[in-house]
């Protein structure tokens, strides 16, 4: 049976808040903290941030996969890893947009 330590949730929530502030997405935070994406999603919602829906990776057809954001069919090298649903070009564009908004 799993037991909870007192105050652990507050520490996890502060850590998640800090990682969100550094620009990490929920999937990256889950991987970094060795938590499930659902746990990170729960803490993100409690922090008042909008929860990001989990995206399914499009199937590979003829060595290409569709990007979730731009819907273009791209080579597998255009994605960060096997489980990424967004191509690196869309990620870079989103990062530049965030920098512009907060600068």
N, C-alpha and C positions, 0 to 999 in steps of 0.2 A: 504494500500500500504506500502511496506517495504522500509524504507529509510536507507541509509548507512551513517555512521559517518566517517568524514574525519580521515584518519590515522588508522582506525580499521584494515584494511587489513594487514598493516605492523606489527601491534602487533600480530595478529593471525599468520602471517607467521613466526615471530620470535619465538612464542610459539611452533608452530609445529616443527620448526627446533630444538629447545631445546629438545622436546620430542623424536624426531627421534634420536638425539644424545644419549639419555638415553636408546635407544634400543626398544622403543615401536613401534608396527606396526601401519599401517594406521587405521585399524578398532578400535584399542584401543585408538588411539588419537581422533578419531571421537566421541567415547563414552565419553571420558574424557572431551572434550571441548564442548560437546553437539552440534556437527556439523554433517552434512551428510557426509558419506564416499566420495561422489563425490566432496564435497568442500575441504576435506582434500587432496584428490588426485590432485585437481587443484593446491593447494598451494605447494604440494610436487614436482610436475612437474616444477613449476616456480622456486623452490629452486635448481633445477638441479639434483634432485634425480630421479632414475627410478621409474615410477609409478608401483605399484603392482596391478595386475588385481584382481578383486573381484572374490572370489571362491564360488561356490554354494555348499551347504552342501549336501552330498550324502544321499539318503533316508535310513531309518532304515529298515533292513530286518532281521527277526528272532532275534531281539534284538541287532543287530550289525550294524555298519556303516563303510564304507571304508574311510580310511585316504587319503587326497588329495595328500600327498607327497609320502608315502611309499606304498600306494594302498592296504595295509593289512586291512582285515575286523576285527574290534576290538569292544569290549564291549563299551557301551556308557560312562562308567566311565573313559575310556581312553581319553576322550575329555574334554577340559576346561569347555565348556558349551554346550547348545543345538544348538548354531549357529556356533560352531567352526568346521572348515573343516580339520584342522590338529590336529593329536593326540599329547598329551603332550610329548611323547617320541621323536617325530620329532622336536618339539619346543625346547626341551632341547638340542638335538643334534645340532640344528642350533645355539643356544646360545653359546654352547661350541666352535663351529667352529668360531663364531664371536670373542670370547675372544682370541682364539688362533691366529687369523689373526691380530688383533690389538694390541696384547701384545708385 
